[in-house]
Amino acid sequence: MSDNYNDNIFILESNIEEYEPSSFKFNVTKSSCNNFMTDFFKELLQELYVILLNIDIKSDIEVQLNEFMNNFLFEYDLDPKDVLDIMTNNSENIFCYSSLIGFYYQYGIGCEINKIKAYEVFFNAVKNNQKVILDQFSFDQKNETIIFCNDDIKELNELVLPYFYCLFLYKDIISHRKNNYKLHIRNAEKGDNVSQYYVGNCYRYGINIKRDYNKAIEWYVKSSEGGNIKAIYKLGSFYYFGHNLIKDEKIAFELYLHSAEGGYYEALNTVGNCYYNGRGILKSGNKAFKCYLNAAEKGHAPSQFTIANYYKCVPKDLEKWYYWNRKAAINGCIDAQYKLADYYLNNNNEGKAFKWYMKLADKKDSIRALYLVAKCYRDGIGIDKNFKEATNWFNKCKDFLNDPNTNTSTSTSNNFMFG
């Protein structure tokens, strides 16, 4: 089952029970710079911990984490160099931010890539239980000491640190082994359910071996019998879509539910879809909402967007809508990013709306973003009026429409300047 962003969820039901996320604490109002930066670091580490706790180790994990970090800094309107300076301006900060400092050096966020320094930060923080040898690092000293740290941040840093350190040391090995048939088949034949799952993936997607759905099913079954919740989910999709099995939505739902009960957030979202659409089970808006909320709290962006739309449509709660839509936007949901930009546009923050439209336009795959940037330049929305720039962006719209590699019809009107 696909993870479609559902913009109309729960419109027909108004009696959904209230299920409050335990993490609903974000306060939009910042009373001081100190509180602002403390909230920033706390939220950043919380979100990273959720992501790392539930993430699938993919070959593009670096892209995923860096995109999240980029979106997060962008939403807070912070320069990564300034954030790195804050984290390294005082020796006490190492106790709070070693995971982030190492990550920034590793990927060149706010600085040049320096994997040696990243390793030193990670190694010393882990080895000495955050008691680093401070003279190994040369940090810029400020005239005025600024420390944005509290016990919560220290605790979150300690939770995130081992994940980043392991990814720093073993990411290439993990990515290489993930879907490598030759490396997994021996352990799979010995009964290892993780290797059985990956062998199933190799057969399903034709990775390092010829695609064979029957073989994929065989290995997913073996992995499922060993309790692998991801294999159970994949087996459910074979029943749902009828790939080399008799299509049976009821069996598919039972497998999805089993995987969801094991905590797999993709399965939680899919079970929510089943309950909402009545696929393999009777419709239930309440049960769908609970599943979506559970997946949302595990960092699943489509579920976060669905929950946001619920709060916009049924019990209409703008604060909760903003909370969940903002999370979805930071986690890469394009639809949520558009809605967040529209929210800023309609709430006296045209500058931030323009920045989001520009960010979306940089993806070069949406005529909507190109048009909105052009419109902002034409009408002076969040930016000074600039007819020349507006014309350039409207021309980009035309180029997009006329590009044979896009799915947009070239018959669409090109008379944007007067729209």
C-alpha positions as a Markdown table, in Angstrom:
| # | Residue | x | y | z |
|---|---|---|---|---|
| 1 | Met | 0.0 | 0.0 | 0.0 |
| 2 | Ser | 1.4 | 3.4 | -1.0 |
| 3 | Asp | 2.1 | 6.1 | 1.5 |
| 4 | Asn | -0.1 | 8.8 | 0.0 |
| 5 | Tyr | -0.4 | 12.2 | 1.7 |
| 6 | Asn | -4.0 | 12.3 | 2.5 |
| 7 | Asp | -5.2 | 15.9 | 2.4 |
| 8 | Asn | -8.9 | 15.1 | 3.0 |
| 9 | Ile | -8.6 | 12.7 | 5.9 |
| 10 | Phe | -11.4 | 12.6 | 8.5 |
| 11 | Ile | -13.5 | 15.2 | 6.7 |
| 12 | Leu | -16.6 | 13.0 | 7.0 |
| 13 | Glu | -16.2 | 12.1 | 10.6 |
| 14 | Ser | -16.6 | 14.7 | 13.4 |
| 15 | Asn | -16.7 | 12.3 | 16.4 |
| 16 | Ile | -13.1 | 11.2 | 16.5 |
| 17 | Glu | -11.9 | 10.7 | 20.0 |
| 18 | Glu | -9.0 | 12.9 | 21.2 |
| 19 | Tyr | -5.6 | 11.2 | 21.5 |
| 20 | Glu | -3.0 | 13.7 | 22.7 |
| 21 | Pro | 0.6 | 13.2 | 21.7 |
| 22 | Ser | 2.8 | 13.1 | 24.8 |
| 23 | Ser | 5.3 | 15.3 | 23.0 |
| 24 | Phe | 2.9 | 18.2 | 22.4 |
| 25 | Lys | 5.0 | 20.9 | 24.0 |
| 26 | Phe | 6.2 | 23.3 | 21.2 |
| 27 | Asn | 5.6 | 26.9 | 22.1 |
| 28 | Val | 5.8 | 29.3 | 19.2 |
| 29 | Thr | 6.5 | 32.3 | 21.4 |
| 30 | Lys | 10.2 | 32.8 | 22.4 |
| 31 | Ser | 10.7 | 35.1 | 25.3 |
| 32 | Ser | 14.4 | 35.4 | 25.0 |
| 33 | Cys | 17.5 | 34.4 | 22.9 |
| 34 | Asn | 18.5 | 31.9 | 25.7 |
| 35 | Asn | 15.0 | 30.3 | 25.7 |
| 36 | Phe | 14.9 | 30.3 | 21.9 |
| 37 | Met | 18.3 | 28.5 | 21.5 |
| 38 | Thr | 17.5 | 26.1 | 24.4 |
| 39 | Asp | 14.2 | 25.2 | 22.6 |
| 40 | Phe | 16.0 | 24.9 | 19.3 |
| 41 | Phe | 18.6 | 22.4 | 20.6 |
| 42 | Lys | 16.1 | 20.4 | 22.7 |
| 43 | Glu | 13.7 | 20.0 | 19.7 |
| 44 | Leu | 16.5 | 19.2 | 17.3 |
| 45 | Leu | 17.9 | 16.4 | 19.5 |
| 46 | Gln | 14.4 | 15.1 | 20.2 |
| 47 | Glu | 13.6 | 14.9 | 16.5 |
| 48 | Leu | 17.0 | 13.3 | 15.7 |
| 49 | Tyr | 16.5 | 10.7 | 18.4 |
| 50 | Val | 13.0 | 9.8 | 17.0 |
| 51 | Ile | 14.4 | 9.5 | 13.5 |
| 52 | Leu | 17.4 | 7.4 | 14.5 |
| 53 | Leu | 15.3 | 5.2 | 16.6 |
| 54 | Asn | 12.9 | 4.3 | 13.8 |
| 55 | Ile | 15.1 | 4.8 | 10.7 |
| 56 | Asp | 15.7 | 2.1 | 8.1 |
| 57 | Ile | 19.4 | 2.0 | 7.3 |
| 58 | Lys | 19.4 | 2.9 | 3.6 |
| 59 | Ser | 22.1 | 3.8 | 1.2 |
| 60 | Asp | 20.8 | 7.3 | 1.3 |
| 61 | Ile | 20.8 | 7.7 | 5.1 |
| 62 | Glu | 23.3 | 10.6 | 4.8 |
| 63 | Val | 21.0 | 12.4 | 2.4 |
| 64 | Gln | 18.0 | 11.8 | 4.7 |
| 65 | Leu | 19.7 | 13.1 | 7.8 |
| 66 | Asn | 21.3 | 16.1 | 6.0 |
| 67 | Glu | 17.9 | 17.0 | 4.4 |
| 68 | Phe | 16.3 | 16.9 | 7.9 |
| 69 | Met | 19.1 | 19.1 | 9.4 |
| 70 | Asn | 18.9 | 21.5 | 6.5 |
| 71 | Asn | 15.1 | 21.8 | 6.8 |
| 72 | Phe | 15.3 | 22.2 | 10.6 |
| 73 | Leu | 17.8 | 25.0 | 10.4 |
| 74 | Phe | 15.9 | 26.6 | 7.6 |
| 75 | Glu | 12.6 | 26.6 | 9.6 |
| 76 | Tyr | 14.4 | 28.2 | 12.6 |
| 77 | Asp | 16.0 | 30.7 | 10.2 |
| 78 | Leu | 19.5 | 29.9 | 11.6 |
| 79 | Asp | 22.8 | 29.9 | 9.9 |
| 80 | Pro | 24.6 | 26.6 | 10.5 |
| 81 | Lys | 27.9 | 28.4 | 11.1 |
| 82 | Asp | 26.3 | 30.4 | 13.9 |
| 83 | Val | 24.9 | 27.3 | 15.4 |
| 84 | Leu | 28.3 | 25.5 | 15.3 |
| 85 | Asp | 29.9 | 28.6 | 16.9 |
| 86 | Ile | 27.4 | 28.5 | 19.7 |
| 87 | Met | 28.0 | 24.8 | 20.3 |
| 88 | Thr | 31.8 | 25.3 | 20.4 |
| 89 | Asn | 32.1 | 28.6 | 22.1 |
| 90 | Asn | 32.6 | 27.2 | 25.6 |
| 91 | Ser | 34.1 | 24.0 | 27.0 |
| 92 | Glu | 30.9 | 23.2 | 28.9 |
| 93 | Asn | 29.0 | 23.0 | 25.7 |
| 94 | Ile | 30.9 | 19.8 | 24.7 |
| 95 | Phe | 28.9 | 18.0 | 27.4 |
| 96 | Cys | 25.7 | 19.0 | 25.7 |
| 97 | Tyr | 26.4 | 18.9 | 22.0 |
| 98 | Ser | 29.1 | 16.3 | 21.2 |
| 99 | Ser | 26.7 | 14.4 | 19.0 |
| 100 | Leu | 25.8 | 17.5 | 17.0 |
| 101 | Ile | 29.3 | 18.8 | 16.9 |
| 102 | Gly | 30.7 | 15.6 | 15.5 |
| 103 | Phe | 27.9 | 15.4 | 12.9 |
| 104 | Tyr | 28.5 | 19.0 | 11.8 |
| 105 | Tyr | 32.3 | 18.3 | 11.3 |
| 106 | Gln | 31.6 | 15.0 | 9.6 |
| 107 | Tyr | 29.3 | 16.5 | 6.9 |
| 108 | Gly | 30.7 | 20.0 | 6.8 |
| 109 | Ile | 27.6 | 21.8 | 8.2 |
| 110 | Gly | 28.6 | 25.3 | 9.0 |
| 111 | Cys | 32.3 | 24.4 | 8.4 |
| 112 | Glu | 34.6 | 22.5 | 6.1 |
| 113 | Ile | 34.3 | 18.7 | 6.3 |
| 114 | Asn | 36.7 | 17.5 | 8.9 |
| 115 | Lys | 36.3 | 13.8 | 9.6 |
| 116 | Ile | 39.3 | 13.6 | 11.8 |
| 117 | Lys | 37.9 | 16.2 | 14.2 |
| 118 | Ala | 34.5 | 14.5 | 14.0 |
| 119 | Tyr | 36.1 | 11.2 | 15.0 |
| 120 | Glu | 37.9 | 12.9 | 17.9 |
| 121 | Val | 34.7 | 14.4 | 19.2 |
| 122 | Phe | 32.7 | 11.2 | 18.9 |
| 123 | Phe | 35.5 | 9.0 | 20.3 |
| 124 | Asn | 36.4 | 11.1 | 23.3 |
| 125 | Ala | 32.7 | 11.8 | 24.2 |
| 126 | Val | 31.9 | 8.0 | 24.1 |
| 127 | Lys | 35.2 | 6.8 | 25.7 |
| 128 | Asn | 35.2 | 9.2 | 28.6 |
| 129 | Asn | 31.4 | 9.4 | 29.1 |
| 130 | Gln | 31.3 | 13.0 | 27.9 |
| 131 | Lys | 34.5 | 13.9 | 29.8 |
| 132 | Val | 36.4 | 15.1 | 26.7 |
| 133 | Ile | 40.0 | 16.2 | 26.7 |
| 134 | Leu | 39.3 | 19.8 | 25.9 |
| 135 | Asp | 42.8 | 20.7 | 24.7 |
| 136 | Gln | 42.5 | 18.4 | 21.7 |
| 137 | Phe | 40.1 | 20.9 | 20.1 |
| 138 | Ser | 40.7 | 24.4 | 19.1 |
| 139 | Phe | 37.4 | 26.4 | 19.5 |
| 140 | Asp | 36.9 | 30.1 | 18.8 |
| 141 | Gln | 36.7 | 31.8 | 22.2 |
| 142 | Lys | 34.1 | 34.5 | 22.5 |
| 143 | Asn | 34.4 | 37.6 | 24.7 |
| 144 | Glu | 31.0 | 36.7 | 26.2 |
| 145 | Thr | 30.3 | 33.1 | 27.2 |
| 146 | Ile | 27.0 | 31.8 | 26.0 |
| 147 | Ile | 25.7 | 28.4 | 27.2 |
| 148 | Phe | 22.4 | 27.0 | 25.9 |
| 149 | Cys | 22.2 | 23.8 | 27.8 |
| 150 | Asn | 20.2 | 22.0 | 30.5 |
| 151 | Asp | 19.8 | 18.5 | 31.8 |
| 152 | Asp | 17.3 | 17.5 | 29.2 |
| 153 | Ile | 19.7 | 18.5 | 26.4 |
| 154 | Lys | 22.5 | 16.6 | 28.0 |
| 155 | Glu | 20.4 | 13.5 | 28.4 |
| 156 | Leu | 19.2 | 13.7 | 24.8 |
| 157 | Asn | 22.7 | 14.2 | 23.6 |
| 158 | Glu | 23.8 | 11.0 | 25.4 |
| 159 | Leu | 21.0 | 9.2 | 23.6 |
| 160 | Val | 21.8 | 10.4 | 20.1 |
| 161 | Leu | 25.6 | 10.2 | 20.5 |
| 162 | Pro | 26.0 | 6.4 | 20.1 |
| 163 | Tyr | 23.8 | 6.4 | 17.0 |
| 164 | Phe | 25.9 | 9.0 | 15.3 |
| 165 | Tyr | 29.1 | 7.4 | 16.3 |
| 166 | Cys | 28.1 | 4.0 | 15.0 |
| 167 | Leu | 26.9 | 5.6 | 11.7 |
| 168 | Phe | 30.2 | 7.4 | 11.5 |
| 169 | Leu | 32.2 | 4.2 | 11.9 |
| 170 | Tyr | 30.0 | 1.6 | 10.2 |
| 171 | Lys | 27.7 | 3.4 | 7.7 |
| 172 | Asp | 29.6 | 2.2 | 4.6 |
| 173 | Ile | 29.7 | -1.3 | 5.9 |
| 174 | Ile | 26.0 | -1.3 | 6.8 |
| 175 | Ser | 25.0 | 0.1 | 3.4 |
| 176 | His | 27.2 | -2.4 | 1.6 |
| 177 | Arg | 25.8 | -5.3 | 3.5 |
| 178 | Lys | 22.2 | -4.2 | 3.5 |
| 179 | Asn | 21.1 | -5.7 | 0.2 |
| 180 | Asn | 24.2 | -7.7 | -0.7 |
| 181 | Tyr | 22.9 | -11.2 | -1.6 |
| 182 | Lys | 26.2 | -13.0 | -1.4 |
| 183 | Leu | 26.9 | -11.6 | 2.1 |
| 184 | His | 23.4 | -12.5 | 3.4 |
| 185 | Ile | 22.5 | -15.9 | 1.8 |
| 186 | Arg | 24.8 | -17.9 | 4.1 |
| 187 | Asn | 23.4 | -16.5 | 7.3 |
| 188 | Ala | 19.9 | -16.7 | 5.8 |
| 189 | Glu | 20.2 | -20.4 | 5.2 |
| 190 | Lys | 21.3 | -20.8 | 8.8 |
| 191 | Gly | 18.1 | -19.2 | 10.0 |
| 192 | Asp | 19.0 | -15.6 | 10.7 |
| 193 | Asn | 15.7 | -13.7 | 10.2 |
| 194 | Val | 17.4 | -10.4 | 9.4 |
| 195 | Ser | 19.5 | -11.9 | 6.6 |
| 196 | Gln | 16.4 | -13.8 | 5.4 |
| 197 | Tyr | 14.6 | -10.4 | 5.1 |
| 198 | Tyr | 17.4 | -8.9 | 3.1 |
| 199 | Val | 17.6 | -11.9 | 0.8 |
| 200 | Gly | 13.8 | -11.5 | 0.2 |
| 201 | Asn | 14.5 | -7.9 | -0.7 |
| 202 | Cys | 17.2 | -8.9 | -3.2 |
| 203 | Tyr | 14.7 | -11.2 | -4.9 |
| 204 | Arg | 11.8 | -8.8 | -4.8 |
| 205 | Tyr | 13.7 | -5.8 | -6.2 |
| 206 | Gly | 16.3 | -7.6 | -8.3 |
| 207 | Ile | 19.3 | -6.5 | -6.3 |
| 208 | Asn | 22.5 | -8.4 | -7.2 |
| 209 | Ile | 20.2 | -11.2 | -8.5 |
| 210 | Lys | 17.4 | -11.8 | -10.9 |
| 211 | Arg | 14.0 | -10.6 | -9.7 |
| 212 | Asp | 11.9 | -13.5 | -8.5 |
| 213 | Tyr | 8.7 | -12.9 | -6.5 |
| 214 | Asn | 8.2 | -16.5 | -5.6 |
| 215 | Lys | 11.7 | -16.6 | -4.0 |
| 216 | Ala | 11.1 | -13.3 | -2.3 |
| 217 | Ile | 7.9 | -14.7 | -0.8 |
| 218 | Glu | 9.7 | -17.8 | 0.3 |
| 219 | Trp | 12.4 | -15.8 | 2.2 |
| 220 | Tyr | 9.9 | -13.3 | 3.6 |
| 221 | Val | 7.9 | -16.2 | 5.0 |
| 222 | Lys | 11.0 | -17.7 | 6.7 |
| 223 | Ser | 11.9 | -14.3 | 8.1 |
| 224 | Ser | 8.4 | -13.7 | 9.3 |
| 225 | Glu | 8.4 | -17.0 | 11.1 |
| 226 | Gly | 11.5 | -15.8 | 12.9 |
| 227 | Gly | 9.5 | -12.7 | 14.1 |
| 228 | Asn | 10.9 | -10.0 | 11.7 |
| 229 | Ile | 8.3 | -7.3 | 11.6 |
| 230 | Lys | 9.5 | -5.8 | 8.4 |
| 231 | Ala | 9.3 | -9.1 | 6.6 |
| 232 | Ile | 5.8 | -9.5 | 7.9 |
| 233 | Tyr | 4.9 | -6.1 | 6.4 |
| 234 | Lys | 6.4 | -7.0 | 3.1 |
| 235 | Leu | 4.6 | -10.3 | 3.0 |
| 236 | Gly | 1.4 | -8.4 | 3.7 |
| 237 | Ser | 2.0 | -6.2 | 0.6 |
| 238 | Phe | 2.2 | -9.3 | -1.6 |
| 239 | Tyr | -1.3 | -10.3 | -0.4 |
| 240 | Tyr | -2.6 | -6.8 | -0.8 |
| 241 | Phe | -1.4 | -6.3 | -4.3 |
| 242 | Gly | -1.7 | -9.9 | -5.4 |
| 243 | His | 2.0 | -10.3 | -6.4 |
| 244 | Asn | 2.3 | -14.1 | -7.2 |
| 245 | Leu | -0.3 | -14.7 | -4.4 |
| 246 | Ile | -4.1 | -14.7 | -4.5 |
| 247 | Lys | -5.1 | -11.2 | -3.6 |
| 248 | Asp | -6.6 | -11.1 | -0.1 |
| 249 | Glu | -7.0 | -7.8 | 1.6 |
| 250 | Lys | -8.1 | -9.5 | 4.9 |
| 251 | Ile | -4.9 | -11.5 | 5.1 |
| 252 | Ala | -2.9 | -8.5 | 4.1 |
| 253 | Phe | -4.5 | -6.4 | 6.9 |
| 254 | Glu | -3.8 | -9.1 | 9.5 |
| 255 | Leu | -0.1 | -9.1 | 8.5 |
| 256 | Tyr | 0.1 | -5.3 | 8.4 |
| 257 | Leu | -1.5 | -5.3 | 11.9 |
| 258 | His | 1.0 | -7.8 | 13.2 |
| 259 | Ser | 3.9 | -5.7 | 11.9 |
| 260 | Ala | 2.3 | -2.5 | 13.3 |
| 261 | Glu | 1.9 | -4.1 | 16.8 |
| 262 | Gly | 5.6 | -4.8 | 16.6 |
| 263 | Gly | 6.2 | -1.0 | 16.3 |
| 264 | Tyr | 7.1 | -0.7 | 12.6 |
| 265 | Tyr | 5.9 | 2.8 | 11.6 |
| 266 | Glu | 5.4 | 2.1 | 7.9 |
| 267 | Ala | 3.0 | -0.7 | 9.0 |
| 268 | Leu | 1.2 | 1.7 | 11.5 |
| 269 | Asn | 0.5 | 4.1 | 8.7 |
| 270 | Thr | -0.7 | 1.4 | 6.4 |
| 271 | Val | -3.0 | -0.1 | 9.0 |
| 272 | Gly | -4.4 | 3.5 | 9.4 |
| 273 | Asn | -5.0 | 3.6 | 5.7 |
| 274 | Cys | -6.8 | 0.2 | 5.9 |
| 275 | Tyr | -9.1 | 1.4 | 8.7 |
| 276 | Tyr | -9.8 | 4.6 | 7.0 |
| 277 | Asn | -10.6 | 3.1 | 3.6 |
| 278 | Gly | -12.1 | -0.2 | 4.9 |
| 279 | Arg | -9.6 | -2.4 | 3.2 |
| 280 | Gly | -9.5 | -5.8 | 4.8 |
| 281 | Ile | -11.3 | -4.5 | 7.8 |
| 282 | Leu | -14.4 | -2.5 | 8.7 |
| 283 | Lys | -13.9 | 1.3 | 8.5 |
| 284 | Ser | -13.1 | 3.0 | 11.7 |
| 285 | Gly | -12.0 | 6.7 | 11.8 |
| 286 | Asn | -11.0 | 6.4 | 15.5 |
| 287 | Lys | -8.7 | 3.4 | 14.9 |
| 288 | Ala | -7.3 | 5.0 | 11.8 |
| 289 | Phe | -6.5 | 8.1 | 13.8 |
| 290 | Lys | -4.8 | 6.2 | 16.6 |
| 291 | Cys | -2.6 | 4.4 | 14.0 |
| 292 | Tyr | -1.7 | 7.6 | 12.2 |
| 293 | Leu | -0.9 | 9.3 | 15.5 |
| 294 | Asn | 1.3 | 6.5 | 16.6 |
| 295 | Ala | 3.2 | 6.5 | 13.3 |
| 296 | Ala | 3.4 | 10.3 | 13.5 |
| 297 | Glu | 5.1 | 10.2 | 16.9 |
| 298 | Lys | 7.7 | 7.8 | 15.5 |
| 299 | Gly | 8.6 | 10.4 | 12.9 |
| 300 | His | 6.6 | 9.2 | 9.9 |
| 301 | Ala | 6.1 | 12.3 | 7.7 |
| 302 | Pro | 3.0 | 11.2 | 5.8 |
| 303 | Ser | 1.3 | 10.3 | 9.1 |
| 304 | Gln | 2.3 | 13.7 | 10.6 |
| 305 | Phe | 0.7 | 15.4 | 7.6 |
| 306 | Thr | -2.5 | 13.3 | 7.9 |
| 307 | Ile | -2.8 | 14.2 | 11.6 |
| 308 | Ala | -2.2 | 17.9 | 10.8 |
| 309 | Asn | -5.1 | 17.8 | 8.3 |
| 310 | Tyr | -7.3 | 16.2 | 10.9 |
| 311 | Tyr | -6.8 | 19.1 | 13.2 |
| 312 | Lys | -7.5 | 21.5 | 10.3 |
| 313 | Cys | -10.8 | 19.9 | 9.3 |
| 314 | Val | -12.6 | 18.3 | 12.3 |
| 315 | Pro | -12.0 | 19.8 | 15.7 |
| 316 | Lys | -10.1 | 22.6 | 14.0 |
| 317 | Asp | -7.2 | 23.4 | 16.3 |
| 318 | Leu | -4.7 | 25.7 | 14.5 |
| 319 | Glu | -2.0 | 25.2 | 17.1 |
| 320 | Lys | -2.0 | 21.5 | 16.8 |
| 321 | Trp | -2.3 | 21.7 | 13.0 |
| 322 | Tyr | 0.8 | 23.9 | 13.0 |
| 323 | Tyr | 2.7 | 21.6 | 15.4 |
| 324 | Trp | 2.1 | 18.5 | 13.2 |
| 325 | Asn | 2.3 | 20.2 | 9.8 |
| 326 | Arg | 5.6 | 21.8 | 10.8 |
| 327 | Lys | 7.0 | 18.4 | 11.8 |
| 328 | Ala | 5.9 | 16.9 | 8.5 |
| 329 | Ala | 7.5 | 19.8 | 6.6 |
| 330 | Ile | 10.8 | 19.5 | 8.4 |
| 331 | Asn | 10.8 | 15.7 | 7.8 |
| 332 | Gly | 10.5 | 16.3 | 4.0 |
| 333 | Cys | 6.8 | 16.2 | 3.2 |
| 334 | Ile | 6.5 | 18.6 | 0.2 |
| 335 | Asp | 2.7 | 19.1 | 0.6 |
| 336 | Ala | 3.3 | 20.1 | 4.3 |
| 337 | Gln | 6.1 | 22.6 | 3.2 |
| 338 | Tyr | 3.6 | 24.3 | 0.8 |
| 339 | Lys | 1.0 | 24.5 | 3.5 |
| 340 | Leu | 3.6 | 25.9 | 6.0 |
| 341 | Ala | 4.6 | 28.5 | 3.5 |
| 342 | Asp | 0.9 | 29.4 | 2.9 |
| 343 | Tyr | 0.4 | 29.6 | 6.7 |
| 344 | Tyr | 3.3 | 32.1 | 7.1 |
| 345 | Leu | 2.0 | 34.1 | 4.1 |
| 346 | Asn | -1.5 | 34.4 | 5.7 |
| 347 | Asn | -0.1 | 35.2 | 9.2 |
| 348 | Asn | 2.0 | 38.3 | 8.5 |
| 349 | Asn | 5.3 | 36.5 | 7.8 |
| 350 | Glu | 5.6 | 37.0 | 4.1 |
| 351 | Gly | 9.4 | 36.9 | 4.3 |
| 352 | Lys | 9.4 | 33.4 | 5.6 |
| 353 | Ala | 6.7 | 32.3 | 3.2 |
| 354 | Phe | 8.9 | 33.6 | 0.3 |
| 355 | Lys | 11.9 | 31.7 | 1.6 |
| 356 | Trp | 9.9 | 28.4 | 1.7 |
| 357 | Tyr | 8.6 | 29.0 | -1.8 |
| 358 | Met | 12.2 | 29.6 | -3.0 |
| 359 | Lys | 13.4 | 26.5 | -1.3 |
| 360 | Leu | 10.6 | 24.5 | -3.0 |
| 361 | Ala | 11.4 | 26.1 | -6.3 |
| 362 | Asp | 15.1 | 25.0 | -5.9 |
| 363 | Lys | 13.9 | 21.4 | -6.2 |
| 364 | Lys | 13.2 | 22.1 | -9.9 |
| 365 | Asp | 10.3 | 19.6 | -10.0 |
| 366 | Ser | 7.3 | 21.8 | -9.3 |
| 367 | Ile | 5.8 | 24.5 | -11.5 |
| 368 | Arg | 3.7 | 25.6 | -8.6 |
| 369 | Ala | 6.8 | 26.7 | -6.6 |
| 370 | Leu | 8.3 | 28.4 | -9.7 |
| 371 | Tyr | 5.0 | 30.3 | -10.2 |
| 372 | Leu | 4.7 | 31.4 | -6.6 |
| 373 | Val | 8.3 | 32.7 | -6.5 |
| 374 | Ala | 7.6 | 34.6 | -9.7 |
| 375 | Lys | 4.4 | 36.0 | -8.2 |
| 376 | Cys | 6.2 | 37.1 | -5.1 |
| 377 | Tyr | 8.8 | 39.0 | -7.1 |
| 378 | Arg | 6.0 | 40.5 | -9.3 |
| 379 | Asp | 3.8 | 41.7 | -6.4 |
| 380 | Gly | 6.5 | 42.3 | -3.7 |
| 381 | Ile | 5.4 | 39.5 | -1.4 |
| 382 | Gly | 8.2 | 38.9 | 1.2 |
| 383 | Ile | 10.7 | 40.5 | -1.2 |
| 384 | Asp | 11.1 | 43.8 | -2.9 |
| 385 | Lys | 9.2 | 44.1 | -6.2 |
| 386 | Asn | 11.5 | 43.1 | -9.1 |
| 387 | Phe | 9.9 | 42.8 | -12.5 |
| 388 | Lys | 13.0 | 41.5 | -14.1 |
| 389 | Glu | 13.3 | 38.6 | -11.6 |
| 390 | Ala | 9.6 | 38.0 | -11.9 |
| 391 | Thr | 10.0 | 37.6 | -15.7 |
| 392 | Asn | 12.9 | 35.3 | -15.2 |
| 393 | Trp | 10.9 | 33.0 | -12.9 |
| 394 | Phe | 7.8 | 33.1 | -15.2 |
| 395 | Asn | 10.1 | 32.0 | -18.0 |
| 396 | Lys | 11.2 | 29.1 | -15.9 |
| 397 | Cys | 7.6 | 28.2 | -15.6 |
| 398 | Lys | 7.3 | 28.2 | -19.4 |
| 399 | Asp | 10.4 | 26.1 | -19.8 |
| 400 | Phe | 9.1 | 23.6 | -17.3 |
| 401 | Leu | 5.8 | 23.4 | -19.2 |
| 402 | Asn | 7.5 | 22.8 | -22.5 |
| 403 | Asp | 10.0 | 20.3 | -21.1 |
| 404 | Pro | 9.1 | 16.9 | -22.7 |
| 405 | Asn | 10.5 | 15.1 | -19.6 |
| 406 | Thr | 7.8 | 16.6 | -17.4 |
| 407 | Asn | 4.2 | 15.3 | -17.1 |
| 408 | Thr | 2.7 | 18.7 | -17.3 |
| 409 | Ser | 0.7 | 19.4 | -20.5 |
| 410 | Thr | 2.1 | 22.1 | -22.7 |
| 411 | Ser | -1.4 | 23.3 | -23.5 |
| 412 | Thr | -1.5 | 25.1 | -20.1 |
| 413 | Ser | -1.8 | 28.8 | -20.5 |
| 414 | Asn | 1.5 | 30.7 | -20.5 |
| 415 | Asn | 0.0 | 34.1 | -19.8 |
| 416 | Phe | 1.2 | 34.1 | -16.2 |
| 417 | Met | 2.2 | 37.8 | -16.0 |
| 418 | Phe | -1.4 | 38.9 | -15.8 |
| 419 | Gly | -2.7 | 36.0 | -13.6 |
